[in-house]
Each structure stands twice: as C-alpha cells, then as structure tokens.
Amino acid sequence: MPSIAGGCATATGDFCDVARPLRPSVQDTVTLETVAQVVAHNRYGREHCGWTP
C-alpha cells in the first residue's frame, strides 16, 4: 500500500525495509478516509513485517 504522504525521493528495497508504522499525533486533523488508509497501512505492516504496537 502506498504511503499517504507523497514525496519526491525514490526508495529502494521492499516495503518492510522502507516503511514504518503511521502514528498520527493528537494535533493531526484527519478524515475517515485518512484513518482507513492509516489502518490499512499499519495492518499490512503488522501482517507482513511483524510490526507490533
């Protein structure tokens, strides 16, 4: 799943090498769609990379 934050840098390696769990702060204003994307990203990381809370 792509990151919800875009950028110009090109990353090499697989998802587990370059991605990290997303943890919005209390100052972030998020929509339901953003929450769904964060949950999907973190679920994928938990299932495929062994991320833990």
Chimera marker file (.cmm) of the C-alpha trace (Angstrom):
<marker_set name="trace">
<marker id="1" x="0.000" y="0.000" z="0.000" r="1" g="1" b="0" radius="0.5"/>
<marker id="2" x="1.376" y="3.418" z="-0.854" r="1" g="1" b="0" radius="0.5"/>
<marker id="3" x="2.135" y="5.937" z="1.838" r="1" g="1" b="0" radius="0.5"/>
<marker id="4" x="-0.451" y="8.634" z="2.489" r="1" g="1" b="0" radius="0.5"/>
<marker id="5" x="2.316" y="11.229" z="2.372" r="1" g="1" b="0" radius="0.5"/>
<marker id="6" x="3.819" y="11.824" z="-1.059" r="1" g="1" b="0" radius="0.5"/>
<marker id="7" x="7.366" y="12.827" z="-1.813" r="1" g="1" b="0" radius="0.5"/>
<marker id="8" x="9.984" y="13.196" z="-4.483" r="1" g="1" b="0" radius="0.5"/>
<marker id="9" x="12.507" y="10.718" z="-3.130" r="1" g="1" b="0" radius="0.5"/>
<marker id="10" x="12.830" y="7.277" z="-4.665" r="1" g="1" b="0" radius="0.5"/>
<marker id="11" x="13.075" y="4.431" z="-2.182" r="1" g="1" b="0" radius="0.5"/>
<marker id="12" x="14.695" y="1.111" z="-2.898" r="1" g="1" b="0" radius="0.5"/>
<marker id="13" x="14.042" y="-2.115" z="-1.064" r="1" g="1" b="0" radius="0.5"/>
<marker id="14" x="10.849" y="-3.880" z="-0.132" r="1" g="1" b="0" radius="0.5"/>
<marker id="15" x="8.025" y="-2.444" z="1.955" r="1" g="1" b="0" radius="0.5"/>
<marker id="16" x="9.339" y="-3.834" z="5.239" r="1" g="1" b="0" radius="0.5"/>
<marker id="17" x="12.752" y="-2.245" z="4.638" r="1" g="1" b="0" radius="0.5"/>
<marker id="18" x="11.491" y="1.262" z="3.918" r="1" g="1" b="0" radius="0.5"/>
<marker id="19" x="8.081" y="1.675" z="5.600" r="1" g="1" b="0" radius="0.5"/>
<marker id="20" x="7.293" y="2.369" z="9.231" r="1" g="1" b="0" radius="0.5"/>
<marker id="21" x="4.002" y="2.339" z="11.158" r="1" g="1" b="0" radius="0.5"/>
<marker id="22" x="1.961" y="5.502" z="10.818" r="1" g="1" b="0" radius="0.5"/>
<marker id="23" x="1.075" y="7.134" z="14.130" r="1" g="1" b="0" radius="0.5"/>
<marker id="24" x="-0.878" y="10.370" z="13.749" r="1" g="1" b="0" radius="0.5"/>
<marker id="25" x="-0.451" y="12.843" z="16.589" r="1" g="1" b="0" radius="0.5"/>
<marker id="26" x="-3.312" y="14.433" z="18.505" r="1" g="1" b="0" radius="0.5"/>
<marker id="27" x="-2.660" y="17.673" z="16.589" r="1" g="1" b="0" radius="0.5"/>
<marker id="28" x="-3.401" y="15.987" z="13.240" r="1" g="1" b="0" radius="0.5"/>
<marker id="29" x="-6.768" y="16.631" z="11.649" r="1" g="1" b="0" radius="0.5"/>
<marker id="30" x="-7.769" y="13.507" z="9.774" r="1" g="1" b="0" radius="0.5"/>
<marker id="31" x="-10.740" y="12.395" z="7.724" r="1" g="1" b="0" radius="0.5"/>
<marker id="32" x="-12.377" y="8.992" z="7.858" r="1" g="1" b="0" radius="0.5"/>
<marker id="33" x="-10.588" y="8.164" z="4.597" r="1" g="1" b="0" radius="0.5"/>
<marker id="34" x="-7.223" y="9.047" z="6.150" r="1" g="1" b="0" radius="0.5"/>
<marker id="35" x="-7.989" y="6.876" z="9.179" r="1" g="1" b="0" radius="0.5"/>
<marker id="36" x="-8.888" y="3.985" z="6.849" r="1" g="1" b="0" radius="0.5"/>
<marker id="37" x="-5.587" y="4.425" z="4.965" r="1" g="1" b="0" radius="0.5"/>
<marker id="38" x="-3.547" y="4.522" z="8.183" r="1" g="1" b="0" radius="0.5"/>
<marker id="39" x="-5.296" y="1.393" z="9.492" r="1" g="1" b="0" radius="0.5"/>
<marker id="40" x="-4.737" y="-0.446" z="6.194" r="1" g="1" b="0" radius="0.5"/>
<marker id="41" x="-1.052" y="0.587" z="6.085" r="1" g="1" b="0" radius="0.5"/>
<marker id="42" x="-0.434" y="-0.494" z="9.666" r="1" g="1" b="0" radius="0.5"/>
<marker id="43" x="-2.378" y="-3.745" z="9.254" r="1" g="1" b="0" radius="0.5"/>
<marker id="44" x="-0.289" y="-4.637" z="6.205" r="1" g="1" b="0" radius="0.5"/>
<marker id="45" x="2.899" y="-3.907" z="8.165" r="1" g="1" b="0" radius="0.5"/>
<marker id="46" x="1.734" y="-5.999" z="11.092" r="1" g="1" b="0" radius="0.5"/>
<marker id="47" x="0.846" y="-8.951" z="8.860" r="1" g="1" b="0" radius="0.5"/>
<marker id="48" x="3.852" y="-8.820" z="6.514" r="1" g="1" b="0" radius="0.5"/>
<marker id="49" x="6.623" y="-7.201" z="8.554" r="1" g="1" b="0" radius="0.5"/>
<marker id="50" x="5.799" y="-8.239" z="12.112" r="1" g="1" b="0" radius="0.5"/>
<marker id="51" x="5.124" y="-4.701" z="13.379" r="1" g="1" b="0" radius="0.5"/>
<marker id="52" x="3.760" y="-4.516" z="16.897" r="1" g="1" b="0" radius="0.5"/>
<marker id="53" x="2.052" y="-1.590" z="18.624" r="1" g="1" b="0" radius="0.5"/>
<link id1="1" id2="2" r="1" g="1" b="0" radius="0.2"/>
<link id1="2" id2="3" r="1" g="1" b="0" radius="0.2"/>
<link id1="3" id2="4" r="1" g="1" b="0" radius="0.2"/>
<link id1="4" id2="5" r="1" g="1" b="0" radius="0.2"/>
<link id1="5" id2="6" r="1" g="1" b="0" radius="0.2"/>
<link id1="6" id2="7" r="1" g="1" b="0" radius="0.2"/>
<link id1="7" id2="8" r="1" g="1" b="0" radius="0.2"/>
<link id1="8" id2="9" r="1" g="1" b="0" radius="0.2"/>
<link id1="9" id2="10" r="1" g="1" b="0" radius="0.2"/>
<link id1="10" id2="11" r="1" g="1" b="0" radius="0.2"/>
<link id1="11" id2="12" r="1" g="1" b="0" radius="0.2"/>
<link id1="12" id2="13" r="1" g="1" b="0" radius="0.2"/>
<link id1="13" id2="14" r="1" g="1" b="0" radius="0.2"/>
<link id1="14" id2="15" r="1" g="1" b="0" radius="0.2"/>
<link id1="15" id2="16" r="1" g="1" b="0" radius="0.2"/>
<link id1="16" id2="17" r="1" g="1" b="0" radius="0.2"/>
<link id1="17" id2="18" r="1" g="1" b="0" radius="0.2"/>
<link id1="18" id2="19" r="1" g="1" b="0" radius="0.2"/>
<link id1="19" id2="20" r="1" g="1" b="0" radius="0.2"/>
<link id1="20" id2="21" r="1" g="1" b="0" radius="0.2"/>
<link id1="21" id2="22" r="1" g="1" b="0" radius="0.2"/>
<link id1="22" id2="23" r="1" g="1" b="0" radius="0.2"/>
<link id1="23" id2="24" r="1" g="1" b="0" radius="0.2"/>
<link id1="24" id2="25" r="1" g="1" b="0" radius="0.2"/>
<link id1="25" id2="26" r="1" g="1" b="0" radius="0.2"/>
<link id1="26" id2="27" r="1" g="1" b="0" radius="0.2"/>
<link id1="27" id2="28" r="1" g="1" b="0" radius="0.2"/>
<link id1="28" id2="29" r="1" g="1" b="0" radius="0.2"/>
<link id1="29" id2="30" r="1" g="1" b="0" radius="0.2"/>
<link id1="30" id2="31" r="1" g="1" b="0" radius="0.2"/>
<link id1="31" id2="32" r="1" g="1" b="0" radius="0.2"/>
<link id1="32" id2="33" r="1" g="1" b="0" radius="0.2"/>
<link id1="33" id2="34" r="1" g="1" b="0" radius="0.2"/>
<link id1="34" id2="35" r="1" g="1" b="0" radius="0.2"/>
<link id1="35" id2="36" r="1" g="1" b="0" radius="0.2"/>
<link id1="36" id2="37" r="1" g="1" b="0" radius="0.2"/>
<link id1="37" id2="38" r="1" g="1" b="0" radius="0.2"/>
<link id1="38" id2="39" r="1" g="1" b="0" radius="0.2"/>
<link id1="39" id2="40" r="1" g="1" b="0" radius="0.2"/>
<link id1="40" id2="41" r="1" g="1" b="0" radius="0.2"/>
<link id1="41" id2="42" r="1" g="1" b="0" radius="0.2"/>
<link id1="42" id2="43" r="1" g="1" b="0" radius="0.2"/>
<link id1="43" id2="44" r="1" g="1" b="0" radius="0.2"/>
<link id1="44" id2="45" r="1" g="1" b="0" radius="0.2"/>
<link id1="45" id2="46" r="1" g="1" b="0" radius="0.2"/>
<link id1="46" id2="47" r="1" g="1" b="0" radius="0.2"/>
<link id1="47" id2="48" r="1" g="1" b="0" radius="0.2"/>
<link id1="48" id2="49" r="1" g="1" b="0" radius="0.2"/>
<link id1="49" id2="50" r="1" g="1" b="0" radius="0.2"/>
<link id1="50" id2="51" r="1" g="1" b="0" radius="0.2"/>
<link id1="51" id2="52" r="1" g="1" b="0" radius="0.2"/>
<link id1="52" id2="53" r="1" g="1" b="0" radius="0.2"/>
</marker_set>
